[in-house]
Structure formats: structure tokens, C-alpha cells
Amino acid sequence: MSTEGKHVIIVAGAGPAGMAVASSLSKAGHEVIILNRDIKFGGLAEYGIFPSKLKLRGGLKKQYWELLERPNVHYFGNISIGNGKDLTVDEVQKLGADAVVFSIGAQGTKAIGVEGDSAQGVFHAKDVVYHFNRLPGFGDRPFEMGKHVAVIGAGDVMVDIAHWLVRYKKVERVTAIVRRGPAERKYNPKEIRAVCANMDVEGITNEVDRIKDRLAAVGQNADDVLKGLTEEFTKCEPKVSEASMGFKFLASPKRILVDGKNRVCGLEMEDNKLDPKGEDTVAVGLKQYYEFPCDSVVFAVGDKVDETVGLPYKSGMFITSPNKTGNDPDDALFQAYDETAQTVIDGVFLAGWARKASEGLVGIAKRDGDWCAEVVNRYLSTKSPGNHSDAKVVLDKLAAVLTAHRSHPVGLEGLRILESQERSHWGEDCIGEFKYTSNQEMLELIERGKS
Ligand SMILES: Cc1cc2nc3c(=O)[nH]c(=O)nc-3n(C[C@H](O)[C@H](O)[C@H](O)COP(=O)(O)OP(=O)(O)OC[C@H]3O[C@@H](n4cnc5c(N)ncnc54)[C@H](O)[C@@H]3O)c2cc1C
């Protein structure tokens, strides 16, 4: 049964996953309505990927512009979904589209819940990333990072934060705090090139020596582990600051130490050992504690979805159907699920980091979007021919709700005005391309550009 050109799909969220869904479904001839919290499209491709990665960002942007230019794609930026936002989940569902895909990313922050984590000088990585990527609400807020910053984590986000601290903030020292050992680091070796010119190799050598017995206990040779770690410090970008970067391994922060003004002055750390677990290892606390001085802490320990949006939620994730279908990709994994009623929510799907928080790079999010589009197409093909929504009716309903809520959607024309305004500022004092940091300013510029 052909579904070509017959259906209306709402895609909430214009990051790599949502844009992939929109691309596949619009290519199949469907009308696609995109609702996006940010004025600009791209999600973390715009506000997450390090701003100096101009080639990667430029390539994605080009694809996204091409998508938005398609006549059957309708973009509404500056539209947030959630309780008390521009539209509730219920209102989105009642617009009458044939299917709704939520690809709104993972906007919540994971905390490890240690005492003192509300002290001045404690940050969540995503907020810091949003700050240096100039996301409205974050770009124009001061982020006072101090001199010695402890970044908790061992993945690419830790490296991005260190990149910013070392090359742009030019702090004195950055220490990555890693629960397990050097062999369990998770970052891509290519990413470390941004900071490896600033590595305190002597300090790292001493640190690996300090934990050598605990590495040996799980069959890891300290010399080999050190070699593996430091051999990646090649093709380093030229040094632009005197900041030094090091690691603290087998360390779990237990408490944030604060001064009399509730400002971070250190971390109470617990030493860990490694225990084998199958092919892998786990960190086990040794109940030996020590103080580690620093004046800022950034938690780069992953994200979770925003439970306040109004989609069924459990343990950091939106709930998807537990009833496997056997299809490839499996429809169940993309279907929103109401656990109380024990049924899938008809016509509601999830894709990208909204489905699996912090799961991989742009390519993975895009593939997830492509898979989701396949699942949606399968769902649409079960509808009888002729039983489909009318894009004009859905768009009129949407316009009426947004007017009633005094929302200010930004469409393609507004995006074009904004793009040309931002281009005229390129080269100004910010990392990568110039971006406005306030929605108000962007909306005013767009209004002026239209008149
Ligand atoms: C710090 C960092 C650096 C990264 N660097 C790289 C890199 O160098 N290379 C790489 O390939 N990958 C990188 N990634 C990974 C990549 O950014 C993600 O894989 C990808 O962006 C996830 O896509 P997504 O569409 O699922 O979510 P997102 O990109 O988060 O997009 C979500 C979209 O939903 C919108 N939205 C959010 N909430 C709502 C709401 N309530 N209502 C409506 N819309 C909403 C947002 O405005 C956004 O447009 C990085 C990620 C991070 C966090």
C-alpha cells in the first residue's frame, strides 16, 4: 500500500535526528511540520559541537538548509513543547497530524548527587557547552571558571570542555577526574589533539605510577597503559596558553568542598580499584578518602531526557514499547509507550537522543532518525488509503494555537534574515562563527528584516 504524498507528520526537534526523520519522510512525499525549541535548527550540531569545527558544522548546515527549502517542509523555530510552553504534548497530538515524532534530544542533566553540588563554581557540562556555543539563555551568562578546573568524566564532552578551558579561557590547570583507569578512557583520540600540547606528561606519568598496583591487579601493565595514553598525544594543535592538563584516575568525587562563601575549594575524593566484569572492568570504592584542591568543578557525566516535557518517562528516559515486533529496525524501540495503560501511544514516536540519551555522534543520531522514518512509514502504510490529514488544516490549527498562546514562531524567511545578519558579523570576537545570544535580539532583527 503506497503512502506517497499522503500524510502529515509533525517532527518535534530539529537536531540531527529530527532532521533525518524530516528528510526521509519529506523525500517520500509527506508533508512535514517541524517544531523546534531553538530559533535556529541543528540542535547540538549548532549548539553542542565545538564551535571551531567549521567544516563539520558547515556541512551539516548546508544539508539542513536544503531540507528546509523543500516545499513540503514547514519549519517553526522558537516553539517549545512541554507544560507551560508554547504547546503541550497533548496539544501537539490534537493538531491532527498522522504521526508525531519527538526528537527533542536529552535536555536534562545527569547529576551524581554529591554534597555541595549547588555551590558556586559547580557546573554541568551541557550548560558550559551551551555557553561557549552561544545558545540563548547560556551564551550571555558569565561562567566564572576559576584557575584550576576539575572536569568529571573521560569522554568527548570532557575533552571539549578542556579544549575551551585550555585554549580560550586559558585557565591555569585542568584535571580530568576519571572513575576508572587510563585504559577505560572513552574519548576519541583525535579529539585530544586540541589539548595535547598542554599535557603535563610528567604529572600523568606519576599518576599512572601511583595506581600501578591497582592496574596490575586486573592484568593491566602500567607502562603499557601509559604508553597507550601518551602515544595519542600526537598531531597536537599548537599551544596557545600555559594551561596544563592532567588526569586523576581511579577517583570518585564524594563531596564538593566549599569555603565560607559557598565557593568550591576542592573535592573530597574516594580512591577506587578495578574489578573485572566480563571483558570489561568496574570501579569499586576503597573507602580511602583524600582532598583534591580545585576552584571549579564541571560534571561531564552524560545527559538524560527532560522529564517535565509530558511524555511517559522512567529512569532518565522516555518510555518506549517493551513489545518487540521483530521488524528491522524494531518498531517497538521507537514507539512511545503508556505504561499505565500498557499500550503504545498511537502515532507517537521517538528518535535520537530523546530515545537514547547521549548515544553517539551526529552520524548515529542521523541513522536513528532514518530508522525512525522507516518505522513511521510502516505505521502510515497500515492506514487505509484516503485516511490521512490535510496539511492545510493542521497548519491552520497550529497557527491558531500559537496565536492564542502569543508565541513567536520563526519560519524560513526569518531564518534567512538571521543568517545574513549573523554572516555580516563573522570574524567578530567569538569562537567560530558569530551567533546572537539572545532570542529577543534575534526576533527583533528578524522583524526589522521583514519590514
Ligand atoms: C558537547 C557535545 C559535543 C559534541 N560534539 C560532536 C562532534 O564533534 N561530532 C559529532 O558528530 N557529534 C558530536 N556530538 C554529538 C551530537 O551532537 C549528537 O549526536 C546529536 O546532536 C544528537 O541529535 P538529536 O537530534 O537526537 O538531539 P539534539 O541535537 O539535542 O537536538 C534536539 C533538538 O530538539 C529541540 N528541542 C529540545 N527540547 C525541545 C522541546 N521541549 N520542544 C521542542 N523542541 C525541543 C532543540 O532545540 C534541538 O534542536 C556532541 C555532543 C555534545 C553534547
Ligand as a Chemical Component Dictionary entry (heavy atoms), coordinates in Angstrom:
data_LIG
# 
_chem_comp.id                   LIG 
_chem_comp.type                 NON-POLYMER 
_chem_comp.pdbx_formal_charge   0 
_chem_comp.three_letter_code    LIG 
# 
loop_
_chem_comp_atom.comp_id 
_chem_comp_atom.atom_id 
_chem_comp_atom.alt_atom_id 
_chem_comp_atom.type_symbol 
_chem_comp_atom.charge 
_chem_comp_atom.model_Cartn_x 
_chem_comp_atom.model_Cartn_y 
_chem_comp_atom.model_Cartn_z 
_chem_comp_atom.pdbx_ordinal 
LIG C1  C1  C 0 29.282 18.705 23.905 1  
LIG C2  C2  C 0 28.953 17.860 22.736 2  
LIG C3  C3  C 0 29.838 17.824 21.666 3  
LIG C4  C4  C 0 29.581 17.042 20.556 4  
LIG N1  N1  N 0 30.464 17.028 19.535 5  
LIG C5  C5  C 0 30.251 16.248 18.465 6  
LIG C6  C6  C 0 31.163 16.227 17.377 7  
LIG O1  O1  O 0 32.190 16.907 17.402 8  
LIG N2  N2  N 0 30.870 15.425 16.309 9  
LIG C7  C7  C 0 29.722 14.686 16.242 10 
LIG O2  O2  O 0 29.493 14.010 15.234 11 
LIG N3  N3  N 0 28.843 14.669 17.273 12 
LIG C8  C8  C 0 29.072 15.428 18.371 13 
LIG N4  N4  N 0 28.185 15.420 19.416 14 
LIG C9  C9  C 0 27.010 14.525 19.363 15 
LIG C10 C10 C 0 25.835 15.114 18.557 16 
LIG O3  O3  O 0 25.705 16.477 18.836 17 
LIG C11 C11 C 0 24.566 14.338 18.858 18 
LIG O4  O4  O 0 24.781 13.002 18.434 19 
LIG C12 C12 C 0 23.317 14.833 18.138 20 
LIG O5  O5  O 0 23.226 16.227 18.137 21 
LIG C13 C13 C 0 22.035 14.273 18.780 22 
LIG O6  O6  O 0 20.977 14.640 17.944 23 
LIG P1  P1  P 0 19.445 14.749 18.402 24 
LIG O7  O7  O 0 18.727 15.273 17.215 25 
LIG O8  O8  O 0 18.994 13.475 18.970 26 
LIG O9  O9  O 0 19.403 15.816 19.601 27 
LIG P2  P2  P 0 19.819 17.337 19.674 28 
LIG O10 O10 O 0 20.963 17.636 18.780 29 
LIG O11 O11 O 0 19.965 17.655 21.109 30 
LIG O12 O12 O 0 18.563 18.142 19.091 31 
LIG C14 C14 C 0 17.388 18.319 19.834 32 
LIG C15 C15 C 0 16.535 19.417 19.203 33 
LIG O13 O13 O 0 15.300 19.454 19.898 34 
LIG C16 C16 C 0 14.951 20.766 20.232 35 
LIG N5  N5  N 0 14.179 20.703 21.486 36 
LIG C17 C17 C 0 14.649 20.422 22.712 37 
LIG N6  N6  N 0 13.651 20.442 23.610 38 
LIG C18 C18 C 0 12.533 20.755 22.924 39 
LIG C19 C19 C 0 11.180 20.945 23.293 40 
LIG N7  N7  N 0 10.768 20.803 24.568 41 
LIG N8  N8  N 0 10.292 21.299 22.337 42 
LIG C20 C20 C 0 10.699 21.461 21.035 43 
LIG N9  N9  N 0 11.959 21.291 20.628 44 
LIG C21 C21 C 0 12.865 20.917 21.564 45 
LIG C22 C22 C 0 16.266 21.524 20.359 46 
LIG O14 O14 O 0 16.040 22.894 20.073 47 
LIG C23 C23 C 0 17.132 20.828 19.322 48 
LIG O15 O15 O 0 17.034 21.478 18.069 49 
LIG C24 C24 C 0 28.400 16.235 20.531 50 
LIG C25 C25 C 0 27.513 16.271 21.608 51 
LIG C26 C26 C 0 27.775 17.068 22.698 52 
LIG C27 C27 C 0 26.821 17.097 23.870 53 
# 
loop_
_chem_comp_bond.comp_id 
_chem_comp_bond.atom_id_1 
_chem_comp_bond.atom_id_2 
_chem_comp_bond.value_order 
_chem_comp_bond.pdbx_ordinal 
LIG C1  C2  SING 1  
LIG C2  C3  SING 2  
LIG C2  C26 DOUB 3  
LIG C3  C4  DOUB 4  
LIG C4  N1  SING 5  
LIG C4  C24 SING 6  
LIG N1  C5  DOUB 7  
LIG C5  C6  SING 8  
LIG C5  C8  SING 9  
LIG C6  O1  DOUB 10 
LIG C6  N2  SING 11 
LIG N2  C7  SING 12 
LIG C7  O2  DOUB 13 
LIG C7  N3  SING 14 
LIG N3  C8  DOUB 15 
LIG C8  N4  SING 16 
LIG N4  C9  SING 17 
LIG N4  C24 SING 18 
LIG C9  C10 SING 19 
LIG C10 O3  SING 20 
LIG C10 C11 SING 21 
LIG C11 O4  SING 22 
LIG C11 C12 SING 23 
LIG C12 O5  SING 24 
LIG C12 C13 SING 25 
LIG C13 O6  SING 26 
LIG O6  P1  SING 27 
LIG P1  O7  DOUB 28 
LIG P1  O8  SING 29 
LIG P1  O9  SING 30 
LIG O9  P2  SING 31 
LIG P2  O10 DOUB 32 
LIG P2  O11 SING 33 
LIG P2  O12 SING 34 
LIG O12 C14 SING 35 
LIG C14 C15 SING 36 
LIG C15 O13 SING 37 
LIG C15 C23 SING 38 
LIG O13 C16 SING 39 
LIG C16 N5  SING 40 
LIG C16 C22 SING 41 
LIG N5  C17 SING 42 
LIG N5  C21 SING 43 
LIG C17 N6  DOUB 44 
LIG N6  C18 SING 45 
LIG C18 C19 SING 46 
LIG C18 C21 DOUB 47 
LIG C19 N7  SING 48 
LIG C19 N8  DOUB 49 
LIG N8  C20 SING 50 
LIG C20 N9  DOUB 51 
LIG N9  C21 SING 52 
LIG C22 O14 SING 53 
LIG C22 C23 SING 54 
LIG C23 O15 SING 55 
LIG C24 C25 DOUB 56 
LIG C25 C26 SING 57 
LIG C26 C27 SING 58 
# 
